Amino acid sequence: MQQHELVELANTRMPFGKYKGTLLIYLREDYLVWMKQNGWPSGKLGNQLQLIYEIKLNGLEAIIRPLIEKNNT
C-alpha cells in the first residue's frame, strides 16, 4: 500500500447509514464486525472497510491517526 492510499484511508468518511460522515478509522469495532458478518459493500469502500477492520483488529490505529488531516477532524 502506498502512503497516499493510507492518507486517503485516514481521511475517508462513511458515506451512508447510521455513521454517515464519520471517519472510517473512528467507526465502532462492533459495527465493522457486523459488516464483516453481513457482507462488505462492494468496490473501493468495501475494501477500505475491510482494511480498517484489520487495522482495528490488530490494534494498529496509531499508524492511521497521524495521517488525518487537521481540517478533517
N, C-alpha and C positions, 0 to 999 in steps of 0.2 A: 504494500500500500504506500502511495506517495504522500508526502507531507501535505500537499494541497488537498488531498482527499480526506485526511484526518481533520484539517481545518474546516472543511465543508461539513464533515460529520459532526464536529463540535458545535456548529452553528446552524444546523438544520432543526426546524421546528416541526412538530406533529401537525399535519395539515387538516386533520379531521377528528371527530369524536370527542369524548369526554376531556381529553388532554390537548385539544386543539390549541396551538400556539406555544406549547411547552417545548423547550429544547429537548431533543431526544435523550441526551445524557441525563436529564432530570426526570425522565419517566420512571414511575414506580416499578420496582422489580416484579411485583406480583402481576402487574399489567403486562409486562413483557413475557412472563411465564404463561399467562392466559393466551396471549397471541401465539406463542410457540405451540401450545396445545390445540388451538383452534385454527391455525393457519396464518402465515405471514401474508401481508399484502403483496401483490405482485410487483415486479420491477425494482427500481432503484431504492424506493422507500423500504420495501421488504428486506432487501439486502442490508440497508443501513440499520434497520431494527434488529436484525439477526446479529449484526456486529456489536451493537450496543448491548444486546443481551449477553453475548460472550464476554464483553469487557466488564460488565457488572458482575457476572457470574464468577469471574476470576479476580475481582477486586482491583481492576486497573483503571478506574475512573480518573485517578490522579494524572494519567497521561493525556487525557482529553480535556479536562477542565482548564488548564493553562492556555488552551487554544481558542477558548471562547472569546470572541471579540468584545471589547468593552461596551460597545453600543448595542450588544445583543444579549445583555443580561436581564 
